[in-house]
Amino acid sequence: MQGFQREYRSAIRAYKSKHFENRMQPFRFVDYMVAIVNNCKACMDFTDQLKERLVVELGRAAFGEDKQRSLRVLSIALTK
């Protein structure tokens, strides 16, 4: 999952850089950036829902601190 996050972030930054080199390209930049932000927000919401469901099903002790830390890292990465 972290590899995907790194690649996704890198692709978004490359997309942004391409736009700043020539503001006419890529076409519909703002629309796509809004879609990307909305997708990241949806991922964060899904992650929070999944975490809540797992804590209820498995109990906080069984959920484990490592998994909680991983979910926090994922949430933080998606907000950057």
C-alpha positions in Angstrom: 0.0 0.0 0.0 2.8 2.4 0.8 4.4 1.7 -2.6 1.1 2.7 -4.3 1.0 5.9 -2.1 4.5 6.9 -3.2 3.8 6.2 -6.9 0.4 8.0 -6.8 2.0 11.1 -5.1 4.9 11.1 -7.6 2.4 10.9 -10.5 0.3 13.8 -9.1 3.5 15.9 -8.7 4.6 15.2 -12.2 1.2 16.1 -13.5 1.3 19.4 -11.5 4.8 20.1 -12.8 3.8 19.5 -16.4 1.0 22.0 -15.9 3.3 24.7 -14.4 5.7 24.4 -17.3 2.9 25.2 -19.8 -0.4 26.3 -18.2 -2.3 25.3 -21.4 -1.3 21.7 -20.8 -2.6 19.3 -19.6 -6.1 20.1 -20.7 -8.7 20.4 -17.9 -6.0 20.4 -15.2 -8.2 21.9 -12.5 -11.0 19.4 -13.1 -8.6 16.5 -12.8 -7.0 17.9 -9.7 -10.5 18.2 -8.0 -11.2 14.6 -9.0 -7.9 13.5 -7.5 -8.6 15.3 -4.2 -12.1 13.8 -4.1 -10.7 10.3 -4.7 -8.1 10.8 -1.9 -10.9 12.0 0.5 -13.0 8.9 -0.5 -10.0 6.7 0.4 -9.5 8.4 3.7 -13.2 8.0 4.5 -13.1 4.3 3.5 -10.0 3.7 5.6 -11.7 5.3 8.7 -14.8 3.2 8.2 -12.7 0.0 7.8 -10.7 0.9 10.9 -13.9 1.4 12.9 -15.4 -1.8 11.7 -12.3 -3.8 12.5 -12.0 -2.3 16.0 -15.7 -3.3 16.6 -15.2 -6.8 15.2 -11.8 -7.7 16.6 -11.6 -5.4 19.6 -9.1 -2.7 20.2 -6.5 -5.0 21.8 -6.7 -7.5 18.9 -6.5 -4.7 16.3 -3.0 -3.9 17.4 -1.0 -0.7 17.6 1.0 -1.5 14.4 -2.2 -1.6 12.3 -3.5 1.6 13.9 -0.2 3.3 13.1 -0.4 2.0 9.5 -3.8 3.5 9.1 -2.7 6.8 10.6 0.2 6.9 8.1 -2.2 6.1 5.3 -4.6 8.9 6.3 -1.7 11.4 6.6 -0.2 10.4 3.3 -3.5 10.9 1.5 -4.0 14.3 2.9 -0.6 15.6 1.7 
